């Protein structure tokens, strides 16, 4: 939260400094009263820019540390900001009677987004902005963290030792985090004694590799998925909030009622297109696994030929899948209370049973109500074909499909551990934009 507030403050100062410069250059003189009058008009425009930048994760410090600034996403945010701001200017100008403020709009937004690109690209190159880490131990999870640290401009590695060395003096100055492999402390009393005395006792922030991985990647590691005790601590000790459940169900019902007037005409149009173009029954019903492994039947518009596989997509199915329009009938499932708008995607029952054999603790995904969209859908590409449904054998699995299955499940577990009403709202808002983003741009 501190990083987000800092970014917003810097952006606020930059935005209105740019506005001042543009107005001064356009009018060829400095008129403070005129500038302040424009500030009133451009304040909602700044809020709109912040909103679109937030949607595309330009206020997410963890994401910005890990990857290069995405040109395409910034360009989309710029275009959306211009369009929305133009609408604001159109309605606000007559009220404030300011002489054509829209003439400076594009210049201000263009320069502001140039600043955003430059600032986000270079911010984590500054030494004070880096997160300094000290790593102890060996584990697959710690190896992934180490690779991320080495290839990211936002982290700085102080040292990585198999365990705290008795003859080595570790400075705690400007040290942000000590990350310890969960395996290191198993039966190693001397390592635990050194860590507790020299780091925890002196006020250093110390955490396990599992928790650190979760913060850095916003998902859980494959190793932690297999660790029942860690899952129990992260998920089992979280009491179900009746208030959260009530608010979430209320949000589902209210949003469904608000969307129905728009979705019914669109759904009718899609129905007729499938009937006329593909000449197949427009609706498709599939048995899937719902809350606590109870079977549910999901409604979708048909995108696969009857009796076909994932490769047998209909002519209209390509467009429907591209913009997730085939999911529209699932609003019926939401109204029935079988699924929510946000939650882990319900998996086809045969596929679920197959994955349950090979992914540890896979039933964990069903302890919350499934959803139309979720954290995994927002952060990871469309699901692969995990196996050949006609030949349920591991050697028939699509290349890298298990890695993809683990990754998607790791995002679902992260959501289950961190779910909240605000996170649900964030996922729904960002999903509206995600529908227009190709999977190749996502994890």
PyMOL commands that set and color helices and strands:
alter all, ss='L'
color gray80, all
select helices_A, chain A and resi 2-27+32-55+61-66+71-96+102-123+127-129+140-150+189-200+209-217+222-225+228-236+242-278+291-293+317-322+325-336+349-358+362-366+375-379+394-396+401-418+421-434+439-441
alter helices_A, ss='H'
color red, helices_A
select strands_A, chain A and resi 131-136+155-161+177-180+206-208+283-289+295-301+340-342+371-373
alter strands_A, ss='S'
color yellow, strands_A
deselect
rebuild
show_as cartoon
